[in-house]
Amino acid sequence: MRDLHFSGDDLYILAGPTMVLNGDIRVFKWPFARATISANREPVRFETVLTESVSLPHGHGTNRAEAICALPLAIAGRTPHWLVLYDAPGMDRQDGEYTVFGDLLRHD
């Protein structure tokens, strides 16, 4: 797990290898997770209702999705969007020494 974000009662999970490991990175949706988590009294819970929302681009040693957040509608417009930021950005995500590009993903 790389990051978590609630949108209403749904939990979005940014999942993939951690640290310097390489591999697929995906966003999963756990519908109605807020109530389930609040009611849970077990130290570990295995959940089977996760759905894959999107697979994210990644490279070997670069462009590992690290954070996800919802953009305020004042910035995103009428359609909700996620902002995804990456650690170890590749040259394709850089513009000079101080500018790094993330991704905007539309979500419902």
N, C-alpha and C positions, 0 to 999 in steps of 0.2 A: 504494500500500500504506500502510495506516494503523497496523496492528499485526499481530504474529504470536504464536501460542501453540501449543506442542506439547501434545497429549493422547495419552500413550503414544507410538506411532510415527507418528501422524497429525499433520499441521500444519494449523492453522486460520489463515486469512488474512483479516484485516479490510481490505477493499479499497474504495476510493472516492476522490473528488477530495481533494487535499491543500490545505492552507493555507485560503484564504477562498473557494475554488471550491465551487460547488453541484452536486449530482448524486446519482445512486443510490449507496447504500452497502450492501455485501453481505458476508456471511461465506462463504468458500469453504473446502472441505476438500480437502487433498491427502493421500490415503491412503498409508500406508507411506513417508512423505517422509523420515523420519530416515535410513533405510538408503540411500535414493537420494541424499540430500545428502552423506552420509559418503563414498559411492563416487565422487561427481562430481569430475572433475579439469578441467573446462572453466570458463572465466571467466563464461560465460553459459549458462543452460540454459532451454529452452522446454519447459514441461510441459503435457500435454494431458489428464491424468487428473483435473483439478480438478472437483469437483462443488459446485454452489451449495447451501449449507445453509439460508440465510435472507437475506431482504432486510430491511434495518432502516429505521425511520422517520427522516425528515430534513425539514428546513425550508429555506426560502430565507434563508441567512445565519445560521441557528440549527440547533441539534440535530444536529451532525455527530458521528457515532460516532467516538471517538478511541482508545479502549482496550478490550481484551477480556481477561478472565482467568477461570479456573475457580474457582468457590467451593469451599472445603474442605467435605467431606461433613458435617463437624460443624455447618456453617452451612446448607448446602443440603439436608440430609436425605438420604434414600436415593437420590434422583434427582439426577444431576449437573446443574448449572446453570452457565451463563456469566454473569458480570456485565459489562455493557456500559456504559461511561461516555461522556459527550458533552462536546465543547467548545462554547462559545457557547450554553449552554443557554437555550431559550426560556422564556417565562413559565410554560408548562405543565409545566416541569421544575424549577420553583423553589418553595420555600416559605419566604418571608422572605429575609433577607439572606445567611444562612449555610447553607441547606439546598438541595441539588441532588439530583434523582432520576435514577437510571440505569434500565436494564432488566435483568430476569432472563430468560434464555433457557434452556430445557431442551435438553440435548444428550445424545446416547447415546455 
